Amino acid sequence: MTFLTFFVDLIHHIQEHWGMLVHSVRDGRIPEIEHIDHVRTYLQVNFRANPQRAEELQNIGPPLTCSAWAQRVWPNLETLVCICSGTFATVMPKARSILGQNVLIQNAGYGCTECIMGRTLNVDDTETFVFETGDVIEFLGISEALVHDNILQAWHLQPGKCYQPVATTEDGLWRYLIDDIIQVTGFDPRSGSPVFKYYGRKNLAIRLPYAAITEAHLISVVRAIDTEDIVKVQEFTAIVDRRELPQTVGFFFETTGDTGRLAKFGRQNAFEALVATNEEHQRAFDTGRLRLPTIRIVRRGTFAEYRLWRAESMKAGIGQIKVPVAMSNEDQQEWITERVVMEL
């Protein structure tokens, strides 16, 4: 299982190497691609020339030249299953333009390294989940101390409030405090299990002297300015911007097009959205402890490059690499700063 961002990366890779792909399909030869020497022989045995298919692909054209490209290339494609909620939802419009309206984008469910905890409530809703698992899931209020007396059962939960799941696995009965925050929205009338939305990671926050800015707050700011008139955001990350005093929240955006006619108001709009999450930001601004958020645009393909860079440095699969919502590592900050092409 992988992330929706990886699917979009894959499509961009096909776009970049379209000519080579069509040529390889036509003549039946694996192209000279780096890092596959150890498997090339095995791949070539199963790769056959298909001039008719190459002609079909040539007539359709590369992915980003038409809408619903995937349906034209794979007419039987019905469903894309991936992790696509939370921060991964920012690439949903791009994925939808590639897939077309008739292909279902289905979230893989809700889980963590320790266990699978739930599924989507409805297959066409990628944001709403219901707990369904053979493991034991308990809960902790997000402001409560981690002691036994504060652990809540599912029937104690209140719609509208946020909690951290506490998972006890059936294999070994280990108990884990999951570092996610979920917001309960109700209960499934069929099973009575809590229905919830993913709110964010508890440890992924930008900490300023007077307040913490959570993952959910950052997402709400991005959504507030993600418009045709300002800038269409494909992916983002954020840092504490200390280039000038007072410090502030700094955003890095990869966009899907040019900036809009109201882009000059982007920073003000971002600030207003930030204040909507916590009025302390307004008081900090009024007393000179905070300036308007900064917005820097990086070149196209930066976030895909980041995943490749991190995968190679960590010797991990690229499909499992996530761009952090809040980037605190100085090396990572320097890396992405080098790819800035514009600042609002």
Helices and strands as residue ranges (DSSP letters): H 4-16, H 18-27, H 40-45, H 51-60, G 63-65, H 69-73, E 79-82, G 86-91, H 92-99, E 104-107, E 110-111, E 116-120, E 128-131, E 136-141, G 148-150, E 151-152, G 154-156, E 162-168, E 175-177, E 180-187, E 194-201, E 205-208, E 211-214, H 215-225, E 233-241, E 248-255, G 263-265, H 266-277, H 280-286, E 294-298, H 302-314, G 318-320, H 330-337, E 340-343
